[in-house]
Amino acid sequence: MEWNVLLSKYEGSRITVWIEDLSGEEQTQPKPFTLFKTALTDNHAYLQFYFNAGQFLSVPLFDDPLTKLERGQAGDCFVSHDLQANLRYHIYFEERV
């Protein structure tokens, strides 16, 4: 799946990023950002969520159901579950700004 194309419609919108540690370690708090752009790495193994021209978060991509876009009443959420690192990435999309 071309995640960067699918998620490009959210560019310019507010997002909330939460990286969930499934090993039971101390949890991070969700953080708000504005999505500048998305880009795939050359090997298509990661999707980069840019917050500005130089700052981004790389999220690993896996086959469904480990990486998916969940659609809900509260909005859409991109989720990627990295079994090896025992992390789950959540990118919540809010309405466009």
LUMPA-912451 format. One record per residue (C-alpha): y, z, x; residue in one letter. Coordinates in steps of 0.2 Angstrom, whole numbers. Each point is the difference from the previous one (the first is absolute). Layout:
residues N
<rec><north>Y</north><up>Z</up><east>X</east><aa>A</aa></rec>
...
//
This chain:
residues 97
<rec><north>0</north><up>0</up><east>0</east><aa>M</aa></rec>
<rec><north>18</north><up>-4</up><east>6</east><aa>E</aa></rec>
<rec><north>7</north><up>17</up><east>-2</east><aa>W</aa></rec>
<rec><north>17</north><up>-4</up><east>7</east><aa>N</aa></rec>
<rec><north>2</north><up>-14</up><east>-13</east><aa>V</aa></rec>
<rec><north>-6</north><up>11</up><east>-14</east><aa>L</aa></rec>
<rec><north>11</north><up>15</up><east>5</east><aa>L</aa></rec>
<rec><north>16</north><up>-11</up><east>4</east><aa>S</aa></rec>
<rec><north>6</north><up>2</up><east>-18</east><aa>K</aa></rec>
<rec><north>4</north><up>18</up><east>4</east><aa>Y</aa></rec>
<rec><north>11</north><up>-3</up><east>15</east><aa>E</aa></rec>
<rec><north>17</north><up>8</up><east>-3</east><aa>G</aa></rec>
<rec><north>-8</north><up>13</up><east>-11</east><aa>S</aa></rec>
<rec><north>-2</north><up>19</up><east>3</east><aa>R</aa></rec>
<rec><north>-17</north><up>6</up><east>5</east><aa>I</aa></rec>
<rec><north>-8</north><up>16</up><east>4</east><aa>T</aa></rec>
<rec><north>-12</north><up>2</up><east>14</east><aa>V</aa></rec>
<rec><north>-14</north><up>13</up><east>1</east><aa>W</aa></rec>
<rec><north>-14</north><up>1</up><east>13</east><aa>I</aa></rec>
<rec><north>-13</north><up>11</up><east>-6</east><aa>E</aa></rec>
<rec><north>-11</north><up>9</up><east>13</east><aa>D</aa></rec>
<rec><north>-17</north><up>1</up><east>-8</east><aa>L</aa></rec>
<rec><north>-7</north><up>11</up><east>14</east><aa>S</aa></rec>
<rec><north>8</north><up>16</up><east>-7</east><aa>G</aa></rec>
<rec><north>14</north><up>1</up><east>13</east><aa>E</aa></rec>
<rec><north>18</north><up>4</up><east>-5</east><aa>E</aa></rec>
<rec><north>6</north><up>-13</up><east>-12</east><aa>Q</aa></rec>
<rec><north>16</north><up>-11</up><east>2</east><aa>T</aa></rec>
<rec><north>13</north><up>0</up><east>-13</east><aa>Q</aa></rec>
<rec><north>4</north><up>-17</up><east>-9</east><aa>P</aa></rec>
<rec><north>16</north><up>-8</up><east>7</east><aa>K</aa></rec>
<rec><north>11</north><up>-13</up><east>-9</east><aa>P</aa></rec>
<rec><north>6</north><up>-16</up><east>9</east><aa>F</aa></rec>
<rec><north>7</north><up>-17</up><east>-5</east><aa>T</aa></rec>
<rec><north>-13</north><up>-14</up><east>3</east><aa>L</aa></rec>
<rec><north>9</north><up>-12</up><east>11</east><aa>F</aa></rec>
<rec><north>-15</north><up>-12</up><east>2</east><aa>K</aa></rec>
<rec><north>-19</north><up>-1</up><east>2</east><aa>T</aa></rec>
<rec><north>-9</north><up>-10</up><east>14</east><aa>A</aa></rec>
<rec><north>-18</north><up>-2</up><east>5</east><aa>L</aa></rec>
<rec><north>-5</north><up>2</up><east>18</east><aa>T</aa></rec>
<rec><north>-7</north><up>-15</up><east>9</east><aa>D</aa></rec>
<rec><north>-18</north><up>5</up><east>-3</east><aa>N</aa></rec>
<rec><north>3</north><up>5</up><east>-18</east><aa>H</aa></rec>
<rec><north>-7</north><up>17</up><east>3</east><aa>A</aa></rec>
<rec><north>16</north><up>9</up><east>-4</east><aa>Y</aa></rec>
<rec><north>14</north><up>-1</up><east>-13</east><aa>L</aa></rec>
<rec><north>17</north><up>5</up><east>7</east><aa>Q</aa></rec>
<rec><north>12</north><up>8</up><east>-12</east><aa>F</aa></rec>
<rec><north>18</north><up>-2</up><east>8</east><aa>Y</aa></rec>
<rec><north>13</north><up>13</up><east>-5</east><aa>F</aa></rec>
<rec><north>13</north><up>-10</up><east>10</east><aa>N</aa></rec>
<rec><north>0</north><up>-14</up><east>13</east><aa>A</aa></rec>
<rec><north>-9</north><up>10</up><east>13</east><aa>G</aa></rec>
<rec><north>-8</north><up>15</up><east>-8</east><aa>Q</aa></rec>
<rec><north>-17</north><up>-2</up><east>-9</east><aa>F</aa></rec>
<rec><north>-16</north><up>9</up><east>-5</east><aa>L</aa></rec>
<rec><north>-16</north><up>-10</up><east>4</east><aa>S</aa></rec>
<rec><north>-14</north><up>3</up><east>-13</east><aa>V</aa></rec>
<rec><north>-18</north><up>-6</up><east>3</east><aa>P</aa></rec>
<rec><north>-7</north><up>-12</up><east>-12</east><aa>L</aa></rec>
<rec><north>-18</north><up>0</up><east>-6</east><aa>F</aa></rec>
<rec><north>-10</north><up>-9</up><east>-13</east><aa>D</aa></rec>
<rec><north>1</north><up>6</up><east>-18</east><aa>D</aa></rec>
<rec><north>-2</north><up>14</up><east>-6</east><aa>P</aa></rec>
<rec><north>7</north><up>8</up><east>16</east><aa>L</aa></rec>
<rec><north>16</north><up>-10</up><east>-1</east><aa>T</aa></rec>
<rec><north>7</north><up>-4</up><east>-17</east><aa>K</aa></rec>
<rec><north>16</north><up>0</up><east>-11</east><aa>L</aa></rec>
<rec><north>-2</north><up>12</up><east>-14</east><aa>E</aa></rec>
<rec><north>11</north><up>-4</up><east>-15</east><aa>R</aa></rec>
<rec><north>5</north><up>15</up><east>-11</east><aa>G</aa></rec>
<rec><north>12</north><up>5</up><east>-13</east><aa>Q</aa></rec>
<rec><north>11</north><up>9</up><east>13</east><aa>A</aa></rec>
<rec><north>0</north><up>-16</up><east>11</east><aa>G</aa></rec>
<rec><north>-10</north><up>-8</up><east>13</east><aa>D</aa></rec>
<rec><north>-8</north><up>8</up><east>15</east><aa>C</aa></rec>
<rec><north>-8</north><up>-9</up><east>15</east><aa>F</aa></rec>
<rec><north>-14</north><up>11</up><east>7</east><aa>V</aa></rec>
<rec><north>-10</north><up>-3</up><east>16</east><aa>S</aa></rec>
<rec><north>-14</north><up>13</up><east>4</east><aa>H</aa></rec>
<rec><north>-4</north><up>0</up><east>19</east><aa>D</aa></rec>
<rec><north>-18</north><up>8</up><east>1</east><aa>L</aa></rec>
<rec><north>0</north><up>1</up><east>19</east><aa>Q</aa></rec>
<rec><north>16</north><up>9</up><east>1</east><aa>A</aa></rec>
<rec><north>-3</north><up>10</up><east>-16</east><aa>N</aa></rec>
<rec><north>17</north><up>-5</up><east>-6</east><aa>L</aa></rec>
<rec><north>6</north><up>-7</up><east>-17</east><aa>R</aa></rec>
<rec><north>17</north><up>-10</up><east>0</east><aa>Y</aa></rec>
<rec><north>10</north><up>0</up><east>-16</east><aa>H</aa></rec>
<rec><north>15</north><up>-11</up><east>-3</east><aa>I</aa></rec>
<rec><north>8</north><up>3</up><east>-17</east><aa>Y</aa></rec>
<rec><north>11</north><up>-14</up><east>-6</east><aa>F</aa></rec>
<rec><north>15</north><up>5</up><east>-11</east><aa>E</aa></rec>
<rec><north>12</north><up>-12</up><east>-9</east><aa>E</aa></rec>
<rec><north>10</north><up>-12</up><east>9</east><aa>R</aa></rec>
<rec><north>17</north><up>6</up><east>7</east><aa>V</aa></rec>
//
